Amino acid sequence: MDIDDLSLEQLLDLNRRIVRRIEYLQGLKTRAHLDRFEVGDRVSFPSEGRQVEGVVVRVNQKTLSIRTKDTYWRIHPRFLTKLPGPKAELPQDVRAIIEPEKEP
C-alpha cells in the first residue's frame, strides 16, 4: 500500500483503524498477563527501590488490586511477580480487606 497516494480522509480513516487495532492487541496482551493471576495469589512488586509483598484481592479489567500490610494498590500485572507457596487465606468479611487491623 502506497500511502503517498491517499487523501487526507483516507489517511485519517487508516489512522483510526490502526489505533483501534493497536488498542485491541494491547488489550489481548494485558488480558494474557491478568490471566496468570488469581485472587489469593501472593505477589511482589517494586516500589521506590524496594520489593513490596501483597495478596491479590481482585482482578480488574486492566489491573490487579493488591492488599499489602499497610495499604491497597492497583498494579498492572506486568509489574507483578507471583511468589511461590500456597495462596493466602482471604478474610470472609470485606471490611477486613478494606480496613485491616492496626498494629499497636
Buried (B, 14 or more C-beta within 10 A) or exposed (E): EEEEEEEEEEEEEEEEEEEEEEEEEEEEEBEEBBEEBEBEBBBBBEEEEEEBEBBBBEBEEEBBBBBBEEEBBEBBBEBBEBEEEEEBEBEEEEEEBEEBEEEE
